[in-house]
Amino acid sequence: MSKKKRKHEEEHENLERWLVSYADFITLLFAFFVTMYAISRVDETKLGSAVESLQRALGSLIQIQVPARDAGVLEFQTSPINNEVVTLVNARDESAKTPEKEYLERIAVQIQFEIEKTTAETGKTPPNQIKYIIDKRGLTIRVPESFFFKSGQASVRPEILPVLDTLAKSLEKISNHIRIEGHTDSVPINTFLFPSNWELSTARATTIVRYLLSQHNFDPSKLSATGYAEYRPIAPNNRPEGRMQNRRVDVVILSTKEGETEPLDGRSAKSKTAQ
């Protein structure tokens, strides 16, 4: 009898062992779904605050999504013009919207429309890389190097001339001073024409200015060209993606205040002195 009783108790214990494995499985499954649920729910406010704090600490620009009526950055897209506007503002500069910013925004939208129209007529893909940036300097039309020039060269690519002409026709109507800025990455260049990045960046800027003056009706005193070589980066130069962003041409429509810093010609200086 004792042997039968012991065998019966062992069989009873074995039948209940599956509950342990089942409970462990249920616990793991519950933990998995809790983890997935937590990952899928991002606190956008906390995330935005963390990003803003990091960018402020690094002294960089903060991208803030605002309603489409605010001045800001527009990227070329195949969607309608009334897409969402993103503005770039300095971390410490939260100045209110001004009539001049509204004016610059309208210019940005108009240029976007005209260039999209030109690229559609020529059958070329809209240049999605071009950005419009409105800040205290004015309106910056940021164009990648590869859009205007081939690597290591300062001659405008012939197939881009229709787009450059469209941009020029829009800029002709503007009374603000326009500065063309050439930028390179930190990779050195040493050729007969361009002993360094200083010569290359300056040559690209002056090439654009010379084309605008020779092919369009610009007042020469309203244009200027400058080259910054690799010393005005917008991204780290230690990665290919960053170097690609730094190789660019900035067409800057200066704000009224910024335009006052441009040197005056001799006649203007004399007339102001006489007053």
C-alpha positions as CSV (number, residue, x, y, z in Angstrom):
1,M,0.0,0.0,0.0
2,S,2.8,2.4,0.8
3,K,4.4,1.9,-2.6
4,K,1.1,2.6,-4.4
5,K,0.5,5.7,-2.3
6,R,4.0,7.1,-3.0
7,K,3.6,6.5,-6.8
8,H,0.2,8.2,-6.7
9,E,1.7,11.3,-5.0
10,E,4.6,11.5,-7.5
11,E,2.2,11.3,-10.5
12,H,0.1,14.1,-8.8
13,E,3.2,16.3,-8.5
14,N,4.2,15.7,-12.1
15,L,0.8,16.7,-13.4
16,E,1.0,20.1,-11.7
17,R,4.5,21.1,-13.0
18,W,3.1,22.5,-16.3
19,L,1.6,25.3,-14.3
20,V,5.0,26.7,-13.5
21,S,6.1,26.8,-17.1
22,Y,2.7,28.3,-18.1
23,A,3.0,31.0,-15.5
24,D,6.5,31.9,-16.6
25,F,5.3,32.1,-20.2
26,I,2.4,34.3,-19.4
27,T,4.7,36.6,-17.3
28,L,7.2,37.0,-20.2
29,L,4.3,37.6,-22.7
30,F,2.9,40.3,-20.4
31,A,6.3,41.9,-20.1
32,F,6.8,41.9,-23.9
33,F,3.5,43.6,-24.6
34,V,4.1,46.2,-21.8
35,T,7.5,47.0,-23.4
36,M,6.0,47.3,-26.9
37,Y,3.2,49.5,-25.6
38,A,5.7,51.8,-23.8
39,I,7.9,52.1,-26.9
40,S,4.9,52.9,-29.1
41,R,3.8,55.8,-26.9
42,V,6.3,58.7,-27.1
43,D,5.9,61.8,-25.0
44,E,6.3,64.4,-27.7
45,T,6.5,67.2,-25.2
46,K,9.3,65.6,-23.2
47,L,11.1,64.6,-26.4
48,G,10.9,68.1,-27.8
49,S,12.2,69.6,-24.5
50,A,15.1,67.1,-24.5
51,V,16.0,68.0,-28.1
52,E,15.7,71.7,-27.5
53,S,18.0,71.5,-24.4
54,L,20.6,69.6,-26.3
55,Q,20.6,72.0,-29.2
56,R,20.8,75.0,-26.9
57,A,23.7,73.4,-25.1
58,L,25.5,73.0,-28.5
59,G,24.6,76.5,-29.6
60,S,22.9,75.2,-32.8
61,L,19.7,76.2,-34.5
62,I,16.3,74.8,-33.4
63,Q,13.8,73.6,-35.8
64,I,10.3,74.6,-34.7
65,Q,7.1,73.7,-36.5
66,V,4.8,76.6,-36.8
67,P,1.7,77.5,-38.7
68,A,2.1,78.2,-42.4
69,R,1.5,81.9,-42.0
70,D,4.9,82.4,-40.1
71,A,8.1,83.1,-42.0
72,G,10.4,80.2,-42.3
73,V,12.1,77.6,-44.3
74,L,10.5,76.1,-47.4
75,E,11.8,73.1,-49.2
76,F,10.9,72.3,-52.8
77,Q,8.3,69.7,-53.0
78,T,5.9,68.4,-55.7
79,S,3.0,69.1,-53.3
80,P,1.1,72.4,-53.3
81,I,2.8,75.6,-52.1
82,N,0.6,75.8,-49.0
83,N,2.6,73.1,-47.3
84,E,3.8,73.3,-43.6
85,V,6.4,75.9,-42.9
86,V,9.3,75.2,-40.7
87,T,11.2,78.2,-39.3
88,L,14.8,78.2,-38.1
89,V,15.4,80.5,-35.2
90,N,18.3,81.0,-32.9
91,A,17.9,79.4,-29.5
92,R,18.0,82.8,-27.8
93,D,16.1,84.7,-30.4
94,E,12.4,84.6,-30.2
95,S,11.6,87.9,-31.8
96,A,8.1,88.5,-33.0
97,K,7.0,88.4,-36.5
98,T,7.7,91.6,-38.4
99,P,6.4,93.0,-41.7
100,E,9.8,92.4,-43.2
101,K,9.7,88.7,-42.3
102,E,6.3,88.5,-43.9
103,Y,7.7,90.2,-47.0
104,L,10.6,87.7,-47.2
105,E,8.3,84.8,-46.7
106,R,6.2,85.9,-49.7
107,I,9.5,86.2,-51.8
108,A,10.4,82.6,-50.7
109,V,7.0,81.2,-51.7
110,Q,7.1,83.1,-55.1
111,I,10.6,81.9,-55.9
112,Q,9.6,78.3,-55.0
113,F,6.6,78.5,-57.3
114,E,8.6,79.9,-60.2
115,I,11.4,77.4,-60.0
116,E,8.9,74.5,-59.7
117,K,7.2,75.8,-62.8
118,T,10.6,76.0,-64.6
119,T,11.6,72.4,-63.6
120,A,8.2,71.1,-64.7
121,E,8.5,72.8,-68.1
122,T,12.0,71.5,-68.7
123,G,11.1,68.0,-67.5
124,K,13.7,68.1,-64.7
125,T,13.1,66.8,-61.2
126,P,12.4,69.7,-58.7
127,P,15.5,70.4,-56.6
128,N,14.3,69.2,-53.3
129,Q,17.6,70.0,-51.6
130,I,17.2,73.8,-51.9
131,K,16.1,75.4,-48.7
132,Y,14.8,78.8,-47.8
133,I,15.9,80.1,-44.4
134,I,14.6,83.3,-42.8
135,D,16.6,84.6,-39.8
136,K,18.0,87.9,-38.6
137,R,20.2,88.2,-41.7
138,G,17.3,88.0,-44.1
139,L,16.3,85.3,-46.5
140,T,18.9,82.7,-47.4
141,I,18.4,80.5,-50.5
142,R,20.7,77.6,-49.7
143,V,21.8,75.6,-52.8
144,P,24.0,72.5,-52.6
145,E,27.2,72.6,-54.5
146,S,26.2,69.7,-56.8
147,F,23.2,71.6,-58.0
148,F,25.3,74.5,-59.6
149,F,28.8,73.0,-60.0
150,K,30.7,69.8,-60.5
151,S,33.2,68.8,-57.8
152,G,36.3,71.0,-57.7
153,Q,34.9,73.4,-60.5
154,A,33.5,76.9,-60.6
155,S,31.7,76.8,-63.9
156,V,27.9,76.6,-63.7
157,R,26.5,73.4,-65.1
158,P,24.8,74.4,-68.5
159,E,21.6,72.3,-67.7
160,I,21.0,74.4,-64.6
161,L,21.0,77.8,-66.4
162,P,17.2,77.9,-66.9
163,V,16.7,77.5,-63.2
164,L,19.3,80.1,-62.5
165,D,17.6,82.5,-64.9
166,T,14.3,81.9,-63.2
167,L,15.9,82.7,-59.8
168,A,17.5,85.8,-61.3
169,K,14.2,87.1,-62.6
170,S,12.7,86.9,-59.2
171,L,15.7,88.5,-57.5
172,E,15.7,91.4,-60.0
173,K,12.5,92.7,-58.5
174,I,14.0,93.0,-55.0
175,S,15.5,96.2,-53.7
176,N,17.4,94.6,-50.9
177,H,21.1,94.0,-51.2
178,I,21.9,90.4,-52.3
179,R,25.1,88.6,-51.2
180,I,26.3,85.4,-52.9
181,E,28.3,83.3,-50.5
182,G,30.5,80.3,-51.5
183,H,31.2,77.5,-49.0
184,T,33.3,74.3,-49.2
185,D,34.0,71.4,-46.9
186,S,37.3,70.9,-45.1
187,V,38.9,68.6,-47.7
188,P,41.8,70.6,-49.1
189,I,42.2,71.4,-52.8
190,N,45.4,72.3,-54.6
191,T,45.1,72.8,-58.3
192,F,46.4,75.4,-60.8
193,L,43.2,77.4,-60.7
194,F,42.4,76.8,-57.0
195,P,45.4,76.5,-54.7
196,S,43.0,76.3,-51.7
197,N,39.3,76.3,-50.7
198,W,39.5,80.1,-50.4
199,E,39.9,80.5,-54.1
200,L,37.3,77.8,-55.0
201,S,34.6,79.2,-52.7
202,T,35.2,82.8,-53.9
203,A,35.3,81.8,-57.5
204,R,32.0,80.1,-57.3
205,A,30.4,83.1,-55.7
206,T,31.8,85.5,-58.2
207,T,30.8,83.2,-61.1
208,I,27.1,83.5,-60.0
209,V,27.4,87.3,-59.6
210,R,29.0,87.7,-63.0
211,Y,26.3,85.7,-64.6
212,L,23.6,87.8,-62.9
213,L,25.2,91.0,-64.1
214,S,25.9,89.9,-67.7
215,Q,22.6,88.1,-68.4
216,H,20.1,90.1,-66.3
217,N,19.3,93.6,-65.2
218,F,20.9,94.0,-61.8
219,D,22.3,97.1,-60.2
220,P,26.0,96.1,-59.5
221,S,26.0,98.0,-56.2
222,K,23.2,95.8,-55.0
223,L,25.3,92.6,-55.4
224,S,28.3,91.3,-53.5
225,A,30.3,88.0,-53.5
226,T,32.3,86.4,-50.8
227,G,34.0,83.1,-50.2
228,Y,34.3,81.5,-46.8
229,A,36.1,78.3,-47.7
230,E,35.4,75.7,-45.0
231,Y,35.1,78.1,-42.1
232,R,31.3,78.6,-42.0
233,P,30.2,74.9,-41.7
234,I,26.6,74.0,-41.0
235,A,27.4,70.4,-40.2
236,P,30.4,68.4,-38.9
237,N,33.1,67.9,-41.5
238,N,34.2,64.5,-40.0
239,R,31.4,62.6,-41.8
240,P,30.6,62.5,-45.6
241,E,27.0,63.6,-45.0
242,G,28.2,66.7,-43.1
243,R,30.8,67.6,-45.8
244,M,28.1,67.3,-48.4
245,Q,25.9,69.8,-46.6
246,N,28.8,72.2,-46.1
247,R,29.5,72.3,-49.9
248,R,27.0,74.9,-50.8
249,V,26.2,78.4,-52.3
250,D,24.0,80.7,-50.2
251,V,22.1,83.4,-52.0
252,V,21.3,85.9,-49.1
253,I,18.7,88.6,-49.5
254,L,19.8,90.8,-46.7
255,S,17.4,92.4,-44.3
256,T,17.3,96.2,-44.1
257,K,19.3,96.2,-40.9
258,E,21.9,93.7,-42.2
259,G,22.1,95.6,-45.5
260,E,23.3,98.7,-43.6
261,T,26.5,96.9,-42.8
262,E,27.4,96.7,-46.5
263,P,30.1,99.2,-47.6
264,L,28.7,102.3,-49.3
265,D,30.1,103.6,-52.6
266,G,32.0,106.9,-52.5
267,R,29.1,109.0,-53.8
268,S,26.7,107.6,-51.2
269,A,29.2,108.2,-48.5
270,K,29.7,111.8,-49.5
271,S,26.0,112.5,-49.7
272,K,25.4,111.1,-46.3
273,T,28.3,113.1,-44.9
274,A,26.9,116.3,-46.4
275,Q,23.6,115.7,-44.8
